[in-house]
Structure formats: C-alpha cells, structure tokens
C-alpha cells in the first residue's frame, strides 16, 4: 500500500502543479485579452471624414466632420475615450474636391498646435493622396479632439473644397 500511496501523492502533487500552471496561464491570457484594437478592419472602423472650405485669402480652415466623430464610433464599439490605452493615425487620405492645391498640411485639433498628421504635396494631375504617418495621438484623442485643421497652398485665386479621411488605430481596454 505504501507504493500506491506514494504514487497517489506524486500524482496529486503533479495535478496541483499542472492546475496551478493553468491558473497562472489563464491569468496571463485574460490580461492580454483585456484590450482590443480598433482599426480599418474593424466592424465599425475608427475612420472620420472631414470637409474643409477655403479661399485664396483664407487658405486654412477647421474641418467640418462629415461622418460620425471618433467618440461616437468608440461608443458604437462599446467603449469610451476613457478606455483608450493608445491611439495613432495610420493614414490620412486627402482629396481636392474643387480648386487647385499644391500642398496640404492637416493637424489633429483646431490649429497648428495639434499633432501634424499629414503633410502632402500635390502634382498637377493628382487629386487624391495617401500618407501613412502612424502618428501617436493618444493624449489628444483621449481629451476629446475630433476636428482637424488644414493649411493649404493654392494654385489659383478661387475658393476650394478639400475632403480628408483620417484612419485611426485605437487600442482600448475593458474587453
């Protein structure tokens, strides 16, 4: 019986060690899955569309948001700005709808004090540009900023309209 008892004790110890290992492993997996990443491939992607209207005399403007803002998109995904762990701009797509541009600078916020998220040069035949900056904007996005500010170098004296689509990558916690 002592052999059986010794084997049972060893088996019990082995089971306790294995069970303990599973508990610790599941804790690591749980903490790793406590965050989610929202990007262009998400069901409701964190992508915001902006519209700028400028004149030759005033070649800069704060955008009007033509889509849901980032706060609304986060809410639809079940999160809020306070859940943000990190945020960055993956890319910005800029299109000159009317008028003629030679360059555009887009900042996150209502002026040039915000992070520069796009700095684009337009060719004569080019109306759409994409730039991948991967700019970190965590603090600005958590603070509630959704608007963008555009400064434009214009080629003709008329007014113009520019559209920009900002693609975010947002890591949120609380999953």
Secondary structure, DSSP 8 states (H G I E B T S, - for coil): -HHHHHHHHHHHHHHHHHHHHHHHHHHHHHHHTTEEEE-TTSTT--EEEEEEEE-SS--EEE-EE-S--HHHHHHHTT--GGGEEEEEEEEEEEEEEES-EEEEEEEESSSTTS-EEEEEE--TT--EEEE---EE-HHHHHTT---EEEEEEESSSS-EEEEEEEEEEEEEE--
